[in-house]
């Protein structure tokens, strides 16, 4: 090879090096999200809230951060698989939108930051050392869920005051089930109700639980705030309507799917805060230094069409309560206050 050709060849290779370096520098961090929701309108509301939180701190999905969603991750086998995949790919942050996902991710990695948006007590679940100083690689936002079971039952009792036999549908794999069961039983006794406990940890078990509920002639149903029940809310709503059972859930997506009503925290607000925390971690802050936040926004949502189908009258005093109240014509908002 002539000296001039060698210089040209070397010069061309050298010119390529900065391009390769720039390509590596251009790689953006990727956030992995374990979602309780399906990739539908309800799920996209939560995803949008998360992106809004990221935007508040200077990140935009597709521009300087990537986001990969694993929808309806509430099934334990899929959850472990999705979590392992995120860890293998070394995502920058794992975001969990339900209790079991947070516990699973915490058990799977002590190095990748985890940001949760969950109900229940994260200290009791073993996720963090304390709310103010989480320690380790986990932080996030928790719903103030204490008392919400009591309020859901009270609202249900107000709509169907003659019903004395109420069933509760719980997922035994949910870390908060024991606490919710205790609160439900205490609230039922205070109202003079006879609680009947049903459990389901899979789609098929939901059908079996309803068969038991119908056989027992329970007059109403309290549905736990759980990722499985959120993802299968249409199944639960259809079964409740088929058997003429008033059902109250946790998420506002429950009445949107056809259940009678819901009462619980504003999950979108929690996902927005989770987005802010992810942005702060991407900028260099450590999860151990970010105090766990608590959201105290609540929503009461009533499906007035379902109430009419069930032959129920919703008292004006309930509609005029101090909570945020919305009426749904299934997927259409009839009124809001």
N, C-alpha and C positions, 0 to 999 in steps of 0.2 A: 504494500500500500504506500502510495506517495505521501510525503509529509503534508502537502496541501490538503489532500483528501482526508487524512487523519484529523487535521485541525477542524475541517468542516464537520466531520462526523462527531467529533468530541463536542464541538460547539452546539450541534443539534441536540445531543444527549443532555448537555447542561441546561439547555433551554427548557427541556422537558421536566427537569427536576422541580423547579418552582411551581410548575403546573400541578404536579403530583402532590406537592406539599400543600398548595392552595386547596386542592380537592379534599385532602384530609381535614384541613382546617374548616372547610365548608360543611362538614358533617354536623348535623344538628342533634341535640339530645332527644331521646325518645322516651315518652312516658307511657307506661302500660296501665290500663284501667280495667279492673275487674268489676263489672256492672251487674246489678241485680235485675236490670231491666232488659227487655227485648229491644232490638234495633227498630223501634217504631216511634210514633209521635211522642209517647211518654218518655221513652229512653232518650230521644233527641232533646227534650226539654232539659234533662239532667246534664247531657253532654254540652249543651249550649251554656248552661250556668257555669260549668267547669271552665269552659273557654273564656267566659266573661271574667272570671276570677284571674285567669292567666293574663288576660288583657289589661287588667288593672295594674299589673306589675311589669308590663312591658313585653309580654310574650304573645305571639300569635301562631296558632297551629298552622304548619305549612310554610311559615316564614323563618322562625328561629327556634321552633320546637316541633317535634312530631308527637302524635298521639295515636295509640293503637288500643282499640276497645275489644274486650271479650264480653259479648252480650249474653245475658241469661246464664251467668257463671255460677248460679246458686247450687247446682248439682255438684255434690262433693267430688265425684270422679273427674268431672270436667274442670272443677276448680283447681284441683291439684295439678292437672295437666297444664292448664293455662299459667299457673304460678311458676311451675318448673320451666316453661317455655320462656317466660319473661326473664327468669334468672339466667338461663343459658344465653340469652341474647344480651344480657347485661344492660337492661334498660336503666335510664337515669333515676327514675322514681317509679314506684308501684303505688297506684291509688286504689283503695278498696271502698266500695259503697255499701257494704253490709258486714255484719259481725263475723260470720264464719270466714269470709275472705280475709279480713284483717288478722284473725287468729291463724289461719293457714299460712299467710304470707310471713307473719312474724316467726312462725316455726321453721319456715323454709330458708330465710336469709337473715343474717345479722349485719350485713354490709350495705345492701341496697336500701336507700331511704324509702320508708313507707308512710303514706299520708292516708288516713282513714276519714270517712264521713259516715258515722254509724250511730245507732242508738245504744243505750246501755252504758254501763260503767266500764271504761277501758282499763281502770286499775284492777277491778275485780276479775276482768277477763285476762289479766296478765300481760296486757299490751304495753303498759307504761309503768314507771315507778310512781309518778304523781302527776297531777294535772299541770302544776306549775313548772316542774322539772321532769319531763318525760324520761330522759335518759335513753341510751341506746339509739336505735335507728328508726323509731316510730313516733309519730305525732299526728295531729289532725284536729277534727272537730267532732263533737258528740252532741246528739240531741238530748235535751232535757226530757227524758222519757218517763221519769217518775211521776206518777199521777195520771198519765195519758190513758192507761187501761181503765182506771176508775172513771174518767170523764167519758170515754167511749161507751162504757156500759151505762152510765147515767143518761147520756143522750139517747141511746137505744131504748132504754126503759121509758124515757119521756115520750117516745114515738109509739111504743107498744106497751102501755102501762099494764095491760091485762095479762101479759105473758109472764109466767113465773118460772118456767123451765128454759134456761138459756144454755146453749152449748158454746164452748170455746175451742177453736181450732189452733193447735200449737205444733210447731216443728221441734221435735226433741233434740235435733242436732244444733239448734240455735243456742248459743251460750247464754242468752238472756231469758230463755224459756222458764227456768225455775223461778226467777224473780217476777216475771209477768204472771205466772200461774198463781203465785202467792198473793199478788196484788188483786188479781181477778177474783179469787175466792173470798178475800176480805171485803171487796167492794160488793160482791153478790150478796153476802150475808147482811151487809148494812142495808141493802135494798129489799131484803126479804126474798131473794131469788134463789133458785136451786141450780147451781152450776153443774154442767156435765162436760167433762174434759175429753176431747178427741185429739188424736195426734196423727200427723202425716209427714213423711220425709221424702215423698216422691209423688209424681203425678198420679200413679195408680192408687196410692194410699189416700189421696184426696177423695177419689171416688168411693173408696171403702168407708172413709170417715162419714161421708154424706149418707151412705146406706145405713150406717149406725144411727146417725142423727135422725133420719126419717123414721126408722123403726122405733126409736125412743120417743118420737113425737115432740122433739124440742121445738119451741115456738120462735126462737131467734138465735142468731149466730154472731159471736164475736171472733173476728179473725186477727191473729197475731200479725204484727209488723215484721215480716220475714221475707227473705229474698225469693224463696220458692213460691210463696203465696203471691208475691208481687208479680213474678213472671207468669204465674198461672191464674191471674186474677179473672180473666175471662171465663176460664173453666169454672172457677168458684162462683162467679156471678151467674152463669148459666144454670148451674145446679141449684143455686138458691132460688132463682126465679122459677125454675121448673117445679120445685116443691113448695113454692109460696112462702119462703123463709126470709124474713128481714135480716140482712147481714150488714154489719158495720166493720170496716177495715181501718187500717192505719193511714195508708197513702191516699192522696186525692185521686190517684189513678184507679182506685177501687170503685167508687161510684161512676167514674167515667166509663168503666167496663160494664156497669150495670148493677153493682151492689147498691143498697139503699143509701149508705152514708159512710163517711170516714171522719176521723179526727186524729190529728197528729202533727208532728213538726213539719215545717216547710223544708222539704228535702233539697229543693233547688238552692235555698240560701246556704245550706251546709256544703253543697257541691261548689258553690261560688267561693266560699272560704277555703275549701280544699285546693281550688285552683290558685288562690293567692299564696298559700303555703308552698305549693309545688314551685311556683315562680321564685319564692324566696330561697328555697333549697337550691334551685338551679343557679341562683346568683351567689351561692357559696355558704349560706347559713346551714347549720347542722340541725337535724330534727331534735336532737337532745336539748337544744337551746330554745326551741319554739314551744311555748306553753299550749296545751290543748285548749281549744276554744269551745264554748258552749253556745248553741243557738237556742233562742227561746221564742221563735216565731211559730205560731200554731195556726192550723186551718181546720174549720168545720165545713165539710162539703156534703151536700144532700142532692141526690138524684130524684127530682120531683116526678119524673116519668115513672121511675120504679115505684115510688110511693103510691102513685095512682094505680099502677098495675096490681099492687098488693092490697089495694083498697084502704090505704092509710092516709090520714090527714096530719100534716105537719103543722103544729101550732104556730101562729104568728109570733108568739113570744120566743120560740126557738129560733125562728128566722131572724128575729131582731136582737139576738143575743150579742154579747160583746165580742164574740169571736168573728173572724173573717168567714162569711157564709157565702157559698156559691150554689146555685141551682143548675143542674145539668139536664139537658135534653139529650141524654147519652153523651155523644161527643161534642154537643153544641152548648155553649154557655148561655143559659136563659137569663140570668141576672147575677149581679155581684154587688157586694156592699163593702 
